[in-house]
Amino acid sequence: MNIKKITFLSALFLTACVTINIYFPAAAAEQVADEIIQDIQSTEPEIPQKKESPQKKESPQSRSPEWQTNIYKLVDQAVSVFISSAHAEANLSVDSADIRRITASMRARFAELSVFYRQGVIGIKSDGFLTVKVEPSLKDRNKVNKLIAAENADRNKLYQAIAQANGHPEWFEQIKSTFADRWISNAESGWWYQTPSGSWKQK
């Protein structure tokens, strides 16, 4: 194998290494979680979400084995292109029919949930899901249990939908963990939440 082929294969290897190393965008996930939670818990009219213009992905087309003097320049260009592509993953997409449907369901439920949040009947567990903290009155027990079950199911579906919308179903657990922190951070004054140690605190 001549030096030209070796160098070109090395270029492909380097670019492949860059594209494989796709990371979970934690900072973007926190921002997305805050925006979604604040929208769900807002009593203001819904504002249509602006669609971000898709970032243009470049694709390296430069393969000129005869240009031995320029091969390292081509490698640099190829690596730069794929690094840019990997960095594009830093933005989480939350624009899908499933996500819109799920968040609309959660938004419609929030008014009922907020009553029981304020009463201390419902608390936010450390994993971000809801639970009964104080046993509700007999007349509200069935309603509270149904609200909690429906909300927890939607939260689980939301995390899955976000992971799927971004083409990374393996990000589900990280998205769930991010939202767990943000549900607590966005809790209103007087609501109860569970610490990682299992104790309960009031905002």
C-alpha positions in Angstrom: 0.0 0.0 0.0 1.5 3.3 -1.0 1.8 6.4 1.1 -1.1 8.1 -0.6 -3.6 5.3 0.3 -2.3 5.1 3.9 -2.7 8.8 4.4 -6.2 8.8 2.9 -7.2 5.9 5.1 -5.8 7.7 8.1 -8.0 10.7 7.3 -11.1 8.5 7.2 -10.1 6.9 10.5 -9.7 10.3 12.1 -13.0 11.6 10.9 -14.7 8.4 12.0 -13.3 8.8 15.5 -14.7 12.3 15.7 -18.2 11.3 14.6 -18.5 8.3 16.9 -17.8 10.5 20.0 -21.3 12.0 20.1 -22.0 13.3 23.6 -25.2 14.0 25.6 -25.8 17.8 25.5 -26.4 18.3 29.2 -26.5 22.1 29.1 -29.0 22.1 26.2 -31.1 19.5 28.0 -31.4 21.7 31.1 -32.5 24.7 29.0 -35.0 22.6 27.1 -36.3 21.1 30.4 -36.8 24.5 31.9 -38.6 25.8 28.9 -41.0 22.9 28.7 -41.7 22.8 32.4 -42.3 26.6 32.6 -44.6 26.3 29.6 -46.6 23.5 31.2 -46.8 25.3 34.5 -47.7 28.7 33.0 -51.2 30.1 33.0 -50.4 32.4 30.1 -51.6 31.7 26.6 -49.3 29.4 24.7 -46.9 31.1 22.4 -46.1 29.2 19.2 -42.6 27.8 19.3 -40.2 29.2 16.8 -38.6 26.6 14.6 -34.8 26.9 14.5 -33.4 26.9 11.0 -31.6 23.6 10.6 -27.8 23.9 10.6 -26.2 23.1 7.4 -24.1 20.0 7.6 -21.1 20.0 5.4 -19.9 16.8 3.9 -16.3 16.2 3.0 -16.1 15.6 -0.7 -12.4 16.2 -1.1 -10.7 13.0 -2.2 -7.8 13.6 -4.5 -5.2 10.9 -4.1 -2.9 12.5 -6.6 -2.6 15.7 -4.6 -0.1 14.3 -2.2 1.1 17.7 -1.2 -2.4 18.8 -0.1 -3.4 15.6 1.8 -2.9 16.9 5.3 -4.9 20.0 4.4 -7.7 17.8 3.3 -7.5 15.8 6.6 -7.8 19.0 8.6 -10.8 20.1 6.5 -12.5 16.7 7.0 -11.9 16.7 10.7 -13.2 20.2 11.0 -16.3 19.3 9.2 -17.1 16.4 11.4 -16.3 18.2 14.5 -18.8 20.9 13.5 -21.3 18.1 12.8 -20.7 16.7 16.3 -21.1 20.1 17.9 -24.5 20.5 16.1 -25.8 17.8 18.5 -25.5 20.5 21.3 -29.1 21.6 20.4 -31.9 19.3 21.4 -34.9 19.2 19.1 -38.3 19.3 20.9 -40.4 19.9 17.8 -42.4 16.7 17.1 -46.1 15.8 17.1 -45.6 13.5 20.0 -43.9 16.1 22.2 -46.6 18.7 21.4 -49.4 16.2 22.2 -47.8 15.1 25.5 -47.0 18.7 26.7 -50.5 19.8 25.8 -51.9 17.0 27.9 -49.7 18.0 30.8 -50.5 21.6 30.5 -54.3 20.9 30.6 -53.7 18.8 33.8 -51.6 21.3 35.6 -54.5 23.4 37.0 -55.8 20.4 38.9 -52.4 19.2 40.1 -51.5 22.7 41.4 -54.3 22.6 43.9 -52.9 19.5 45.5 -49.3 20.7 45.2 -50.3 23.7 47.3 -52.2 21.6 49.8 -49.1 19.4 50.3 -51.1 16.3 49.2 -48.8 15.7 46.2 -45.0 15.9 46.3 -42.2 15.6 43.7 -40.0 12.6 44.2 -36.2 12.9 43.7 -36.6 11.1 40.4 -39.0 13.8 39.1 -42.2 11.7 39.3 -45.1 12.5 41.5 -46.4 10.7 44.6 -49.0 11.1 47.4 -47.2 12.8 50.2 -50.2 13.3 52.5 -53.2 11.1 52.2 -56.0 13.2 50.6 -59.6 13.3 51.8 -61.8 10.4 50.8 -63.6 12.4 48.2 -60.3 13.4 46.5 -58.4 10.1 46.8 -59.5 8.7 43.5 -59.0 11.9 41.7 -55.5 12.4 43.1 -54.4 8.9 42.2 -55.6 9.3 38.7 -53.9 12.6 38.3 -50.6 11.3 39.5 -50.8 8.2 37.4 -51.6 10.2 34.2 -48.9 12.8 34.9 -46.2 10.2 35.6 -47.1 8.3 32.5 -46.9 11.5 30.4 -43.5 12.5 31.9 -42.1 9.1 31.0 -43.5 9.4 27.5 -42.1 13.0 27.2 -38.6 11.8 27.9 -38.9 9.0 25.4 -40.3 11.3 22.8 -37.4 13.8 23.2 -34.9 11.1 22.9 -36.6 9.7 19.8 -36.9 13.1 18.2 -33.2 13.5 18.5 -32.4 10.1 17.1 -30.8 9.0 20.4 -33.2 6.7 22.3 -30.2 5.8 24.6 -30.4 9.3 26.0 -33.7 8.5 27.8 -32.1 8.0 31.2 -30.1 11.2 31.0 -33.1 13.2 29.9 -35.1 11.8 32.7 -32.4 12.6 35.2 -32.1 16.2 33.8 -35.9 16.7 34.1 -35.9 15.3 37.6 -33.7 18.2 38.8 -35.5 20.8 36.8 -39.0 19.8 38.0 -37.8 20.5 41.5 -36.0 23.7 40.6 -39.1 25.0 38.9 -41.4 24.0 41.8 -43.4 26.9 43.2 -43.1 28.2 46.7 -44.9 25.9 49.2 -44.6 22.7 47.1 -43.0 19.7 48.6 -40.1 17.8 47.0 -37.9 14.8 48.0 -34.2 15.1 48.4 -31.8 12.4 47.2 -31.6 11.1 50.8 -35.4 10.5 50.8 -36.3 13.3 53.2 -39.0 15.9 52.2 -38.5 19.7 52.0 -40.9 22.5 51.2 -39.9 25.2 48.7 
